[in-house]
Amino acid sequence: MFKQVELKYDFNALEPHIDELTMVTHYTKHHAAYTNNLNAALEKSPELADKSIEDIFTSLADIADEAQKNAIRNNGGGFYNHNLYFSTLSPNAGGEPDGKLSEQIKKDFGSFDALKERLSQAAATRFGSGWAWLSVNKDGALQVSSSPNQDNPIMETKGEWVPILGIDVWEHAYYLKYKNLRADYIKSFFEVLDWKEVASNYKNARNR
């Protein structure tokens, strides 16, 4: 059974950048529903019971029933994507990454500011609901992309690229505070983004 990531901070800890009501609604309603619905869907696919969520994503094409495939894809994505999102937020965050991740950012994007600009653009221009991603491949290279709905790079590349940072641009992630001003939310997101956690994700993904 898959479980939501446990938050390391209180629901109001990300104020004023992400408000308490949004956090409560996002985590206890939306994320919880995706997690519960994923577990319910997997009860109908016992052959997937011992697989990791990443392995399930890479083998979605093997699920013959389209309704079942969509249920696992959508709810599995909602579960995984939000686990990544919430785990990379912190009240003691912001700033810039250092170490290996910083070096790779400069190699692939030229500078940290250039990366922020690329991520912000990917998030701002994602039509409708979806995500912007910073992902890594087995060689340690980084790329910025975006996905619709609850899709992610693991699904889209069959595991070639693994996300280490995700910006949720579904309206439920920001609309209570920012209304239609998605760009303001994206700017605030970087104020509570824990680059140490992202760097840990980068290291783990490279060693997979």
C-alpha positions, 0 to 999 in steps of 0.5 A: 500500500502506498502512503503519502509522504509525511510532512516535516513542517506544519501546514502554516509553516510556508506562510506567506508564500503558500498559505495554510488553507491551500496546504491543508486542502492540497495535502489532506484532500487532493493528495490523499484522494490520489493516494487512496484511489491509487491503492483502490485501483491496484487492488484490481491489478494484483500482479502490480502489488510488489512493484515500485511506483516507478516500475508501475509507471514504466510498464503502464503499456502492459495494462490491457484494460484502458480504464484500469490503465488510466486510473493507475496512471492518473492516480499514481501520478497524483500520488508520486508527483505530490510526494515529490512536491511536498518533500522539497518544500521547507520553511527554511529554504530558498537560496541556491543549490551547491555541490554537484547539483550546482555544477551540473546546473551551470554545465547544462543551463549556464547559470542558476538564474537561467535554470530558474527562468527555464523552470518558471517559463515551463510552469507558466506556459503549461496550458491548463493543469500540469507540472514543470519538472527538473529531471536527471538521467543516468549520466547526471544530465539535467533537463527542464520539461512540463507535463499535462495533468498528473503525468511525469517524465518517468511515464513519458520516457519509460524511466530514462528521465527521473524528476528531482523537482516538480512545480505543481501548476494545477489551480488547487496548488495556488488559486486560493491565495494567488487566484489567476496570478500563476506567475506570482505563485511560481515566484513564491514557490522558489522561496520555499524550495529546499535545494538540499532536498533537491540535491539529495534527489539528484544524488539518489536518482543518479545512483539508481 
